[in-house]
Amino acid sequence: MIELSKCFSSFGLSNPIGIKNAMALLFQVNFPKSKSVSTSNWARKALTLPQIQYAAADAYAPVLIFKALLDLNLISADIANITTQ
């Protein structure tokens, strides 16, 4: 697990950083996190299209953030090797 707040301290930020803010800082994009979708019924046998899209984005965003932090040398290659093995 990587603590985003520590990685983003070079931006002068000390408050906790979540996926939404990390995406905004690194990629200048709005990463919508719909409250209605996040609190919807995830136990349904068939998920709705918005639930599937939410889950896919929520799973893929950390991959993009990790790669960007690695490219910016905000996390060490040693950590990257440990977390990807």
C-alpha positions as a Markdown table, in Angstrom:
| # | Residue | x | y | z |
|---|---|---|---|---|
| 1 | Met | 0.0 | 0.0 | 0.0 |
| 2 | Ile | 1.3 | 3.5 | -0.9 |
| 3 | Glu | 0.3 | 6.5 | 1.2 |
| 4 | Leu | -0.6 | 9.1 | -1.3 |
| 5 | Ser | -0.2 | 12.0 | 1.2 |
| 6 | Lys | 3.5 | 11.2 | 1.5 |
| 7 | Cys | 3.9 | 11.0 | -2.3 |
| 8 | Phe | 2.2 | 14.4 | -2.7 |
| 9 | Ser | 4.1 | 16.2 | 0.0 |
| 10 | Ser | 6.4 | 17.5 | -2.8 |
| 11 | Phe | 3.3 | 19.4 | -4.1 |
| 12 | Gly | 3.2 | 21.2 | -0.7 |
| 13 | Leu | 0.2 | 19.3 | 0.4 |
| 14 | Ser | -0.1 | 17.8 | 3.9 |
| 15 | Asn | -3.8 | 16.9 | 4.0 |
| 16 | Pro | -4.9 | 13.4 | 3.0 |
| 17 | Ile | -5.1 | 12.9 | -0.8 |
| 18 | Gly | -7.6 | 10.5 | -2.3 |
| 19 | Ile | -8.0 | 9.2 | -5.8 |
| 20 | Lys | -10.2 | 12.0 | -6.9 |
| 21 | Asn | -7.6 | 14.7 | -5.9 |
| 22 | Ala | -4.7 | 12.7 | -7.1 |
| 23 | Met | -6.3 | 12.4 | -10.6 |
| 24 | Ala | -6.9 | 16.1 | -10.6 |
| 25 | Leu | -3.3 | 17.0 | -9.6 |
| 26 | Leu | -1.6 | 14.5 | -11.9 |
| 27 | Phe | -3.8 | 14.6 | -15.0 |
| 28 | Gln | -5.9 | 17.7 | -14.6 |
| 29 | Val | -9.1 | 15.7 | -15.0 |
| 30 | Asn | -12.3 | 15.6 | -13.0 |
| 31 | Phe | -12.7 | 12.1 | -11.6 |
| 32 | Pro | -16.4 | 11.9 | -10.7 |
| 33 | Lys | -17.3 | 9.7 | -7.8 |
| 34 | Ser | -21.1 | 9.6 | -7.8 |
| 35 | Lys | -22.5 | 9.2 | -4.2 |
| 36 | Ser | -25.7 | 7.7 | -5.6 |
| 37 | Val | -23.7 | 5.0 | -7.4 |
| 38 | Ser | -21.2 | 4.3 | -4.6 |
| 39 | Thr | -24.1 | 3.9 | -2.2 |
| 40 | Ser | -26.3 | 1.9 | -4.5 |
| 41 | Asn | -27.0 | -1.8 | -4.1 |
| 42 | Trp | -23.8 | -3.6 | -5.0 |
| 43 | Ala | -25.2 | -7.0 | -3.9 |
| 44 | Arg | -27.5 | -7.1 | -6.9 |
| 45 | Lys | -27.1 | -10.2 | -9.1 |
| 46 | Ala | -26.5 | -7.9 | -12.2 |
| 47 | Leu | -24.8 | -4.6 | -11.7 |
| 48 | Thr | -26.1 | -1.6 | -13.5 |
| 49 | Leu | -24.0 | 0.1 | -16.2 |
| 50 | Pro | -23.1 | 3.0 | -13.9 |
| 51 | Gln | -22.0 | 0.6 | -11.2 |
| 52 | Ile | -19.8 | -1.2 | -13.7 |
| 53 | Gln | -18.3 | 2.0 | -15.0 |
| 54 | Tyr | -17.7 | 3.2 | -11.4 |
| 55 | Ala | -16.0 | 0.0 | -10.4 |
| 56 | Ala | -13.8 | 0.0 | -13.5 |
| 57 | Ala | -12.7 | 3.6 | -13.0 |
| 58 | Asp | -12.1 | 3.0 | -9.3 |
| 59 | Ala | -9.9 | 0.1 | -10.1 |
| 60 | Tyr | -8.0 | 1.6 | -13.0 |
| 61 | Ala | -7.3 | 5.1 | -11.5 |
| 62 | Pro | -4.8 | 3.7 | -8.9 |
| 63 | Val | -2.8 | 2.1 | -11.7 |
| 64 | Leu | -2.6 | 5.4 | -13.5 |
| 65 | Ile | -1.7 | 7.2 | -10.3 |
| 66 | Phe | 1.0 | 4.6 | -9.4 |
| 67 | Lys | 2.6 | 4.9 | -12.9 |
| 68 | Ala | 2.6 | 8.7 | -12.8 |
| 69 | Leu | 4.1 | 8.8 | -9.3 |
| 70 | Leu | 6.8 | 6.4 | -10.5 |
| 71 | Asp | 7.5 | 8.5 | -13.6 |
| 72 | Leu | 7.7 | 11.6 | -11.5 |
| 73 | Asn | 10.1 | 9.9 | -9.1 |
| 74 | Leu | 7.7 | 10.5 | -6.2 |
| 75 | Ile | 7.9 | 6.8 | -5.3 |
| 76 | Ser | 11.1 | 4.8 | -5.5 |
| 77 | Ala | 11.7 | 2.0 | -8.0 |
| 78 | Asp | 12.4 | -0.2 | -5.0 |
| 79 | Ile | 8.8 | 0.2 | -3.8 |
| 80 | Ala | 7.5 | -0.4 | -7.4 |
| 81 | Asn | 9.5 | -3.6 | -7.6 |
| 82 | Ile | 8.1 | -4.8 | -4.2 |
| 83 | Thr | 4.5 | -4.0 | -5.0 |
| 84 | Thr | 4.4 | -5.5 | -8.4 |
| 85 | Gln | 6.0 | -8.8 | -7.5 |
